[in-house]
Amino acid sequence: KYECHYCGKGFNRPSSLKIHLNSHTGDKPFTCSFEGCGRSFSVLSNMRRHARV
Protein backbone atom coordinates (compact mmCIF):
# COMPACT_ATOMS: atom_id res chain seq x y z
CA LYS A 1 0.00 0.00 0.00
CA TYR A 2 1.04 3.57 -0.71
CA GLU A 3 -0.11 6.03 1.92
CA CYS A 4 -0.64 9.78 1.63
CA HIS A 5 1.50 11.56 4.21
CA TYR A 6 -1.01 14.44 4.33
CA CYS A 7 -4.23 12.57 5.13
CA GLY A 8 -3.35 8.90 5.51
CA LYS A 9 -5.45 7.69 2.58
CA GLY A 10 -4.12 4.45 1.07
CA PHE A 11 -3.60 3.60 -2.59
CA ASN A 12 -2.71 0.39 -4.42
CA ARG A 13 -0.50 2.08 -7.01
CA PRO A 14 2.14 4.79 -6.64
CA SER A 15 0.69 6.59 -9.66
CA SER A 16 -2.68 6.90 -7.90
CA LEU A 17 -0.98 8.38 -4.85
CA LYS A 18 0.87 10.89 -7.04
CA ILE A 19 -2.40 12.07 -8.60
CA HIS A 20 -4.01 12.31 -5.15
CA LEU A 21 -1.12 14.39 -3.81
CA ASN A 22 -1.99 17.07 -6.37
CA SER A 23 -5.20 17.69 -4.40
CA HIS A 24 -3.10 18.66 -1.36
CA THR A 25 -0.34 20.59 -3.11
CA GLY A 26 -2.54 22.43 -5.61
CA ASP A 27 -0.29 21.19 -8.42
CA LYS A 28 -1.98 21.26 -11.84
CA PRO A 29 0.47 19.60 -14.26
CA PHE A 30 -2.05 18.95 -17.06
CA THR A 31 -2.70 21.97 -19.28
CA CYS A 32 -5.27 22.21 -22.08
CA SER A 33 -3.50 22.52 -25.42
CA PHE A 34 -6.46 24.15 -27.18
CA GLU A 35 -5.35 27.52 -28.55
CA GLY A 36 -6.34 30.35 -26.24
CA CYS A 37 -7.48 28.12 -23.37
CA GLY A 38 -4.49 27.35 -21.15
CA ARG A 39 -6.66 25.94 -18.35
CA SER A 40 -4.81 23.54 -16.04
CA PHE A 41 -5.97 20.44 -14.18
CA SER A 42 -4.65 18.29 -11.35
CA VAL A 43 -6.10 15.09 -12.89
CA LEU A 44 -5.48 14.03 -16.49
CA SER A 45 -8.97 12.57 -16.94
CA ASN A 46 -10.51 15.91 -15.93
CA MET A 47 -8.49 17.64 -18.64
CA ARG A 48 -9.60 15.05 -21.21
CA ARG A 49 -13.25 15.55 -20.21
CA HIS A 50 -12.75 19.32 -20.56
CA ALA A 51 -11.26 18.83 -24.05
CA ARG A 52 -14.38 16.95 -25.22
CA VAL A 53 -16.58 19.96 -24.44
Backbone hydrogen bonds, N-H to C=O, Kabsch-Sander energy under -0.5 kcal/mol:
donor,donor_aa,acceptor,acceptor_aa,energy
2,Y,11,F,-3.1
3,E,1,K,-0.5
4,C,9,K,-2.7
8,G,4,C,-1.9
11,F,2,Y,-2.4
17,L,13,R,-1.6
18,K,14,P,-2.2
19,I,15,S,-1.9
20,H,16,S,-2.2
21,L,17,L,-2.5
22,N,18,K,-0.9
22,N,19,I,-0.7
23,S,19,I,-0.5
23,S,20,H,-1.7
24,H,20,H,-0.6
24,H,21,L,-1.1
25,T,21,L,-2.3
26,G,22,N,-2.1
30,F,41,F,-2.1
31,T,29,P,-0.7
32,C,39,R,-3.2
37,C,34,F,-2.4
38,G,32,C,-0.6
38,G,34,F,-0.6
41,F,30,F,-3.0
46,N,43,V,-0.6
47,M,43,V,-1.5
48,R,44,L,-2.3
49,R,45,S,-2.2
50,H,46,N,-2.1
51,A,47,M,-2.2
52,R,48,R,-1.2
53,V,49,R,-0.7
53,V,50,H,-0.9
